């Protein structure tokens, strides 16, 4: 019996034993040879291969020599070298890589030579120079000299795939990593391989361009240069299935409407397009913001965590001479695999914007203007003013939802021990008492009940008031990964099937705003509605999950109905907020009825427990939520406000926020940049952005996501500022160092006493809608007018173009066609945007919550579920 046959017999049914360069390897059945080689430390060169993409064998760089046993057990060599990235390991297979096979080594050298025939030798100016697989493998697996003496092929460059992504086609090696990512991972076919071979210019009929990567745009691919008749473009000669001229129509599902365009007027590409830059093995795809700015060997790299949503995606921050120049996706297969959103990748300029606060500011008593001052004077004035405000009715504390755990804890302790109040609320958005009860009962101190891995393998996931692609990009990618693999089915309670829901093949349960509780209660197996019955039966499958977005907190009865749903189906429930600091705020007790670790503020035992760690009494009086705090400040019932990362535009009543800030006796602001709150502040204390401090974000799972300080800075974190302010007020806060905060948090883990009760709130009656009116649906798009993405105009150009959506019946009643302007009027004003007909319930209108020209809370004075008026502009 041969050695190969013996290896085949010894392997188990679920594993395969093979030999690579004389080393016996046992791998799971279905493993491709290139992965098997990696397990024993054998590196095979490659360009197209990526462990998270399906194999394609496009670059041919990973060729190896292979022999397999025949029926008699005799080894027989395959006639030609094989691509190890597409070849599955079989029992008894013998593989010889370039290390032991002259044939494989020659094949790989030849492929490098072939790729370099038309590749420009511009490594010193190429953005990939210094970290380029082609550059490295040309040295390790290529020829020392070139035999090519002809003129290289060139293309005009760069091509703008979008305002953010630039393409240099002459560098492309046609590995198709970018096209496979866009199709397999993101589900956005914004870039693809087109053309055939070297092309066929000059033919009379059906001339085609050479094979290249592009965007199916005749202007990009120079189709109009290959016309067979003078003055007639190639696009006139080919007609697509919808009767439109040009190959564009052959790849489009229909005419491009205004809803499919981005802010620059181009077809919308993707929220995840930046990943194609990172996985491109050459310098073909580059970022408009980073292009020609630095070489990899000039950069200092630091592992970190993205701050734009609650996913806690791993990133790498690269800086040069104290300035961040780019961010890349980190590798963390428990959270974000190797992908991040474009917002996480490109939106970092806000941390060093021109309006960055560098020194404390105090309001001059004579001029009324904010003037720079020293830290000692600012802290003294802030301490004196807060002490007076504390005695004159108390101080409301509004930290915002941007904080890492350590800073959130410092805010919580400062409110209770220094200001002596439970008037603290980190929810800088729409909120309710029902939501506060849900967070206390279901979220605070519960650990990691549902994880990303659970989502990827859950048989059924129901989305309630959550659009993952817009609100938590990594959640969307993980759900879609499970859907594409055939493991996960998704259903969504929403007024319309969004682009993201369509890519997840989600079953839409049409729901008008304000009827969510009614629909959730109707999810029973005996429902007369087949879709509702099917979703209810699916949720009863073990392992199913209900994902609830933060928007549910503003829809009366919704969270109570979720409680009833999971009670009767056994499904697990997870809360997915939008902001990075929301979960940490809950864990730290930044809610009026909640103390750190999920302890109810109403429980004497919980107050004693926390007071023992803090060495101070914890207030027992019930606290006010954000709206009640602002109302009390406006009415003079509070003496002052301590405000963190709060934008009035995001709040459910911006007018109330401005009135409260203007009427408050004393306002102290802790902020990174000037904001609308700054105009009302008496003392402004600058704090460090995430890139200039260390800490721990807590993502929606409840998973701690520690990050280190990237840039050397004199800026202080929130906890350091609050610690110094507390000292000025005669209280030891104990939050000057991370170690001190972590020691306190360790003592507050594991509350086993009484917990808050789950909410039981009755749903409100649906509002009456008369002729010309509609119920408002709204949420924030991933790329919008948020201040966290300011500073990158290239990224802003890739955002969805704002539109107003209504049903076809509603549009017909108004006499409007797609693209025509439609005005939506609320109590405070009007928003006018191009209209798009969408499959959705009648008498419902959807608007982006915070996009250019559509700041719903501020411009309309209304929120989701409100009745608004539809008007045709004259």
PyMOL commands that set and color helices and strands:
alter all, ss='L'
color gray80, all
select helices_A, chain A and resi 3-10+33-39+102-116+133-140+169-171+177-186+218-221+223-226+234-236+247-251+258-260+274-279+296-298+342-346+349-352+375-391+405-418+433-443+452-457+468-471+473-484+499-503+516-521+530-539+550-554+558-569+582-588+596-598+604-614+626-635+648-650+654-663+678-680+690-692+718-728+738-747+787-789+793-796+808-814+856-860
alter helices_A, ss='H'
color red, helices_A
select strands_A, chain A and resi 15-20+23-28+63-69+75-77+82-83+94-96+159-160+165-167+192-194+212-214+285-287+300-305+314-320+323-329+361-363+370-372+395-400+460-464+489-494+507-510+545-549+572-576+594-595+599-600+640-645+667-671+683-686+695-698+704-707+773-779+804-806+821-825+830-837+844-848+850-851+854-855+867-871
alter strands_A, ss='S'
color yellow, strands_A
deselect
rebuild
show_as cartoon
